[in-house]
């Protein structure tokens, strides 16, 4: 079921994104946050909720939340409150999660997303609040028992809650990608979705087009890939429309997405929902943030993706699409700018094509990050320079790039080693043309009789004779003259 | 009669090496061994550990170190975590719990050279006013063993009154230091909320809990509080402000001190109780203090306010006792819900369960505004009225309790009557104020206490006023009979 084609129904989506903050220690204890340690080796007495221990807020987590808030033009609350969300579960050692409820640290911001048709859309962000993650229950490898790993307990999360502004699964994915880009730009989250560092819950409802009130919403929990977000929403939209079409009513509930079967299924209904009994945590004073702290964080902000894309478009004459791709991460933007620094702004479009083309496919093919690329910005710039000055053709450039990627070395040494230097010497080209013409009298006669399509045949023969190294422009010019009989 | 000496006198004997800390420790350990069976004030001991600490203190003294607390024994309320030693909080839930770390209070007093003789019995999770809710059985009042010592720090109070140690620690959430101090004829001080770290002190109601000291006199309490107080980076609610010299301030004259008499505390007061307070006021006036009437109209709401706020916080604080990681775990749980229900059902006593249920109720959707939010508003009102009163007077004076110690079993089945025993003490907790109780006479042969309440961070003034009173009276010197031999 595609959500973009339905004429009768409007889809309404809001996302709650959980971004794990990249602090070294936990939000309320000094234990490390590194992923993948042996179970319970990164759980301090505070994380284990031993009797008598108390939480102490990690200032770095606060700084990161403020960074995010400033980057979406939000209000940073002068005074925000930590609250307890009470429920019993073995992976929640205190029997409550410390979160923010009524007065979150980040309030009311926006981000712009670019849709496939090139239209920009603004998505509202209601709030972003700090909270601690829970531990994990382990059900495998234990006979007749469950294990608890509290390494993740107390890891700082920023929960980013959007307005119900998205109208399709694709918009939801575009929004989630935008937030993903933003948190990595800000270096507040590693964005690793496989390890659960970046995940979301989607609130989905449908309503007849033209209806002002929202339909009953369903929350889909714990989506940890862009593809799952898209698939889960599409499935859920179809399911809700089917329910209504067949005379039923959508029930407010929490559903889980099964990524094997590509369907959602009910987890708990609203009636069965917990009463979390939120109240302000008396162990933590209200978090007070003064303007000098905010100013200092503001001064530390990097250039943000939208600003970078706008600058690329203006300074280098790139399309909005290209500028968006090249600013999708700080690393790709830095790589691109390092290439431009060598080859000059007038070659920006050529540089952009190389970064988005050959370089990106090589990175994808080998599964490496751009900062570990086997061709450095200087290396790529050297290659582009040889194309610009006519030493090699763009086509040969791809072979040179592959050689540089595979074996290292700069463009000049690859060109020299492979003898790829383009031949622009008129005499050499004309000699080759003469030989080809002499060997093909019938084709010459046909050409001169008006079969001009044979021009390509002669180009091919000459190129073949010169091992592809002839300068194509020079070859064309000389060949035209010879074929028309200019010089005998 | 080492146990009748002040800690100043003991410190003098220790530093002059006329007495070793090991000898002093042995003396008190022998007293505990002899008299504790009839009082049940101390529930956990490790004599070898105490004597080793005493020997270490003697070594420090031998190296020329001095200090007002070096080598002085004390007893900790069993709410403070002690590394490697059972910390039960008076509950079956933690009967098997050996803390893996020291509370900040325990650590600071150990660093000051104090010797822990044992852990004191208490109401379960500090919930009670009579020490009858302990899993380890009731504590008895040394003045009359058919009566309660008060609670929740009843073991600490009875131990200090019977001279098992010169000092005991306690905690005070709604009067749990001052009420038992009054009922056992000793001095007890609860400092300003945030003055002493709560780290390692098992939480009952986090916004009200505060650690303090039991001693025979304000002069003995001052150096101990001095050592306990101060900012702790492990407790976000501890206050980062310098600690004044409480001992030096004891000598200040009281001339011009303005003492306010709370109308709400005197209304309907037992005439015998009122007479004791009048006599005490005469002493203060003779010291140059002035007295005047003060009113806090919202103060009578403090008991209902407290019994919303404290249970609400406790219902959440006690959620960690779930049978999963430490503490009591039921036999052969059949599933997770069974594990939770039976571990908590069997591990907690009736009063704790009553408060968890009350607290869960007042935080529930649909009741939160009517109870919790309203209670917080009244709490703010009471705090504001105290602040206004301290614009006019330096200290407030009143009774600590309405009556002397009651009989064991007398109120245990009537929680509301039991709760009303805290009517005079709860206000200081709600407002976070320092407050002290000290002996001021007897009713029917049982000790009574008077309470001094000061503005935030006025511990020096509170101790100073108490000390000046104690220089001119001897109520604090009275000891229960039968504990001297």
Interface residues (C-beta under 8 A of the other chain):
Chain A: X45 X48 X49 X50 X51 X52 X53 X54 X55 X56 X57 X84 X86 X88 X90 X93 X94 X95 X96 X148 X275 X277 X278 X279 X282 X283 X284 X285
Chain B: X80 X81 X87 X89 X94 X97 X99 X100 X101 X103 X198 X199 X200 X201 X202 X203 X205 X206 X207 X233 X234 X235 X236 X237 X312 X313 X315 X316 X319 X320 X321 X322 X324 X325 X326 X327 X336 X340 X360 X363 X364 X365 X368 X372
